[in-house]
Amino acid sequence: MAETEAPRGRSTRMSGKERREQLLTVGRRLFAEKGFDMTTVEEIAARAKVSKPVVYEHFGGKEGLYAVVVDREVSTLLAALETSLEEQRAHPRVLMERAALAFLSYIDENEDGFRILVRDSPVSHSIGTFSSLLTDVARRVEEILATQLRLHRYPPKDAALYAQMLVGMVAYTGQWWLETRKPAKEVVAARMVNLSWFGLGALEKKPALRESTGG
């Protein structure tokens, strides 16, 4: 996916806002390609065709630029997932299908952004990471599951555990699909929901391992 940057004549000077957005676009691409640790301010400045002080002026350094890029990606993905789950009266399976498709659509439309999110974040940037985003989504899924478990007389305390399992399945499958892109995202979403929905439909109230691990 080629990075698009609008050509400008030599006599045209970018506004501060335009320059900031250009640096974010350049930084986003480099962080996706090389990761945070391997990307340097020198590279960002060179690709944007500016001097290093310009990068420091707008973001205070590489860390500040990275933080804005990550926070934007987190906001974009979380907004898509929350929108997919907002119709509370919809059937739970429909909500699961919408959430799975929203997640895969984000990956499809924001490949660079997703690659940045799933990389290990620097220690200094602990807020707005992929893991914290998944925690937020899991809380929302937990609410939906708790309601359904109560309706079917299952222990609602299990909702948190099942929510983590479901969100983890979607997240890990999304990382795999990022590299394969086959089958189509609609097919992947349908298969994931098929597995999770019919698995949930046949839940035992008190599951136990079939074999003892004791010697």
DARAJO-V799784 format. One record per run of one state. SS is the DSSP state (helix for helix, strand for strand, loop for the rest). FROM is the first residue (numbers start at 1). TO is the last residue. Records with the same first field share a line. If there is no record, write none. Layout:
SS: FROM-TO, FROM-TO
//
This chain:
loop: 1-15, 35-40, 49-51, 60-61, 85-91, 110-110, 119-129, 152-155, 181-184, 202-215
helix: 16-34, 41-48, 52-59, 62-84, 92-109, 111-118, 130-151, 156-180, 185-201
//
